[in-house]
Every structure is written in C-alpha cells, then in structure tokens.
Amino acid sequence: MRRGFALIEVVIAGIVLAIGLSAVVSVAARALADQQRGEHAVAAAALLDGLLGQVLVDGPIDYPRLHGTNGRCPDPWEDFEYEIRIEEANPGDACDVLAIVRDPTGREYRCATRIAPRMGDEPNPDRQPPEPVDREGQWAAKRSGGARAP
C-alpha cells in the first residue's frame, strides 16, 4: 500500500514540476519578445529623430528634392523602412511633416510635427517667435482645463 502512495506522490510531483517549468518557459519567451519590441522602439525613436532632424536641416521644401521620401534605413538599421510625408503650406507658413518608421515585424512608429521652410540663403536663420512663448502659462492652463495661453 505504501508503494502505491509513493508512486502517486511521484506522479503528482512530476505534474506540478511540469506545470511550473512550462510557466517559467512561457514567462521567459514573453520577456524575450518584450525586450525585442523595446529594442525596436528605441531604434525607431532614434530613426524618427534623425529623419525629422534632416528635414529641419534641409527645410521641408528642399528635403524631397535632396533625399528619398521612403525606403530602407541605412546600416545598421537596414531591416527598418521609413517614409516622410510633407504637406506643403502657404508660402512662409510651417509645413506639416509626418515621419513613419516600420520595424522588421511590421510595427509602425509615427511622429508628426510642423517645420517652417527655410527663407532665403541664410545658413542659420533666426527662428525665434515674434513674441516670447509663455510655456508655464500654457502648462498651468492645460492642467486646470482652461484655454491655452499664447
């Protein structure tokens, strides 16, 4: 009788061990997938920053003429694809710029901004607003739910 109980205990212990090991393997696989997704997100953020920085340097009017607006990213990110969409605005107004990066799994990362065109041949034009921006006032108005301050 004791041998029968011992065998049942061993079988139950084996089942509990199998369940525990499968849970550990599942958590490890999920952790690896999350880590890879995080690495892709960091790379995509850096690529988006670089793309929008290049649009800022060249200006939204000249960028499409000087660079491709879509394609594969350079090494070491050749598995990523990019796309730049620039909506032209009235002369002197800022253009809406959308940068899109797709990682090797097809996940899409987007960043949109407005970039003013370069006016004239000045290599480093003054891009200060005509009036100072009250960022603290904007932040306080946003937190209180009120209208935005200029």
N, C-alpha and C positions, 0 to 999 in steps of 0.2 A: 504494500500500500504506500509506503514511504517513497518507493522508487517512482510510482505513478505521479505523486505530488511533485517530486523533484523535476520530473520531465515536463510537467505542466508549467512549473515556475520558469524553467529554462526557455520554453516556447514563448511564454508571456514576456519574459525579459528580452528575448530576441525581437519580438514585435515592437516593444517600446523603444528599443535601441534603433530599429529600422525607421520608426516614425521620427525619432529625434535626429538621426542622420539626414533623413530627407528634408527636414525643416532647415537644418544647417546648410545643406547644399542649395536649397531654394533661396535662402537669405543671401548667401554668397553670390549666387548668379544675379540676383536683383541688385546687389551692391556694385557688382562689376558693370552692369548696364547703366546704373545711375552715374557711376564715375565716368563712363564713356560719354554719356549725354552731357555731363558737366564740362568735360574737356571740349566737346564740340561747341557748347555755348560760349565758353571763354574764347575759343578761336574765332567764332563767328562775330563776337563783340569786337575783337581786335580788327578783324577784316572790315566790318562796318565802319569803325572809326577811321581806318585808313582810306576807305573809299570816299567817305564824306569829307575827310581832310583834303584829299586830292581834288574833289570838286570845289572846295573852298579856295585852294591854291590857284587852280586854273580858271575858276569862275564858271558858273553854270552855263554860260553861253558857249564858252570855248571847250569845255570838257568833252562833249560828244565828238567834236572835231578832232581832238587830240588823242582820245582813248576810246576803246570799245565800251559800249554801254552794257554788254553782257558777255559771259564766257566763263572760263575756268580761272580760278585764282592761281597766282604764281606759287612756285615751290616755297615752302614745304606743304602748302595747303592745296595742292592740285586736285584733291578729291572734293573740294568745295566749289560751288558755282556762285556767280554774282550777277546782279542786274541793277542798273541805275536808271531811274525814271526821273526826268526833269521836265516839269511843266513850265513852259515859257510864260512870262508875265508881261505886263505893260512895260515899256522902257523905263528903267530906273527903279522898278519895283522888285521885290525879292521873289525868287522862283521857288516853287515847292519842289523839294528833292526827296525821293524815296530810294533808299538803298536796301537791297534784298540779298541775303546770303543763304544758300541751301547747303546743308551738311551732307555727308555721304549717305545718310539714311533717308534723305529727302525732307528732313525737318527744315522749316523756313524761319529765318530770323529777319525782322524788318526794323528799320529806323528811318523816321521821316523828320525833315527839318526844312527851314526856309533859308536860302542863301542869296544874298544880294549880288547882282552882277558886278564885275569889275568895271569901273567907269574910268576911261582914259588909260594912259600908259603908265601911270604911277605904279611902281613895283610894290609899294606897301601903302595903300591908301588909308586915310583916316576913316575908320568905320564906327566912330562914336556917334551915338544918337544925338539929335539936336538938343534934347533936354535930358537931364540925368534921370535914370530909372530908379524909382523907389521900390527896391526889392523887398525891404522889410514891410513896407505898407501893403504890397501885393500879398506877401505871405500872411500877414495878420488878417487881411480881408478874406483871403481864401479859407483860413482856419475858422473864422467867425461866420462864414457862409454869406458874406456880403459881396458887393460888387467889387471888381478889381480896380485898384487904384492905378493911375497912369504912371 
